[in-house]
Amino acid sequence: MRKSAAISLLAFALLLVPAMPSHAWRGHPSVFIGVGPVWWGPPYWYYPPPYYAYSPPPVIVQEAPVYVQPAPAPAPPSQASWYYCPSAGAYYPTVPTCPEAWVKVPPRPE
């Protein structure tokens, strides 16, 4: 009885051990029939696609635009001197013509 129990236990243990495919005999198909844990993963000849390492896109840093306002237009230059007509008693351009020579007068602030 002891011998038959040992043989039964050994046969049961061998049925539970999964069969591993041999990579040496890849050239021809092989078949395994047995009872044991079932593997539902990809077949042993499945190779995952290669992993390609892509470099990230280059980082382009643009500076913010600088806006420069144009300088205001300069004030028109003041006249360097005024011209006085003694016979009319007024300054140019109030008097457009003078019968005598114009008298050059330095400008005074208004």
DADA-V458505 format. One record per run of one state. SS is the DSSP state (helix for helix, strand for strand, loop for the rest). FROM is the first residue (numbers start at 0). TO is the last residue. If there is no record, write none. Layout:
[[SS,FROM,TO] [SS,FROM,TO]]
This chain:
[[loop,0,0] [helix,1,15] [loop,16,21] [helix,22,24] [loop,25,79] [strand,80,84] [loop,85,88] [strand,89,90] [loop,91,101] [strand,102,105] [loop,106,109]]
